[in-house]
């Protein structure tokens, strides 16, 4: 059977710190400041990102598939200032 993608979720996040082989991010899980939660990810996801500050997490799910992609979102600062400014205040 072939994998089928049903949903793609984009989660804006901000880099907080590195703890050993883990990276701590503030993730915006709802549309207001109360939805900011600290999440811990493996450092290997950030190997291709030179200077992580603003991060975009893509969670892809579906039939026979689940994938997490992490990318630098510094070029989307205007979106963070306009829609997700609560992340920048922390």
C-alpha positions in Angstrom: 0.0 0.0 0.0 1.1 3.5 -0.7 1.3 6.2 2.0 -1.3 8.9 1.8 -0.9 12.4 3.4 -4.0 13.6 5.2 -2.8 16.6 7.2 0.2 19.0 7.3 0.5 21.1 10.5 2.8 24.1 10.6 3.9 25.0 14.1 5.8 28.3 14.6 8.5 28.1 17.3 11.4 30.0 18.8 14.7 28.6 19.9 15.3 28.7 23.7 18.4 26.6 24.6 20.4 23.5 24.0 20.4 20.8 26.8 23.0 18.2 26.0 21.7 16.4 22.9 18.3 18.0 23.0 17.0 21.4 21.8 14.3 23.3 23.7 11.8 25.4 21.7 8.8 27.6 22.6 6.1 26.3 20.3 2.9 28.2 19.6 0.2 25.5 19.7 -2.9 27.8 19.7 -3.7 31.2 18.3 -3.0 33.1 21.5 -0.2 33.7 24.0 -1.6 31.0 26.3 -0.8 28.3 23.7 3.0 28.7 24.1 4.5 25.5 25.4 8.1 24.4 25.8 8.9 21.3 23.8 12.1 19.3 23.6 13.4 17.9 20.3 16.5 15.8 19.3 19.4 17.9 18.3 19.9 15.9 15.1 16.8 17.6 13.6 18.7 20.9 13.7 22.0 19.8 12.1 21.3 21.6 8.8 20.3 24.9 10.6 23.3 27.1 11.3 21.9 29.7 13.7 18.4 28.7 14.8 16.3 31.5 16.2 12.9 31.3 14.6 11.8 27.7 13.7 9.0 26.3 11.7 8.0 22.7 12.5 6.0 20.8 9.9 4.2 17.7 11.1 3.0 15.5 8.2 0.5 12.8 9.0 -1.6 10.4 7.1 -2.2 6.7 6.3 1.0 4.8 6.8 3.1 8.0 7.2 4.2 10.4 9.9 7.1 12.8 9.5 8.5 15.9 11.3 10.5 18.5 9.4 12.2 21.4 11.0 13.4 24.5 9.1 14.7 27.9 9.9 12.0 30.6 9.7 14.1 33.7 10.1 13.1 34.9 6.6 9.5 34.8 7.8 10.0 37.4 10.5 7.2 39.5 9.2 4.7 36.6 9.9 6.0 36.3 13.4 5.6 40.0 14.0 2.2 40.1 12.5 0.5 36.8 13.6 2.7 35.1 16.2 4.2 38.1 18.1 3.7 36.3 21.4 6.6 34.1 20.6 8.9 37.1 20.2 8.0 38.5 23.6 9.3 35.5 25.5 
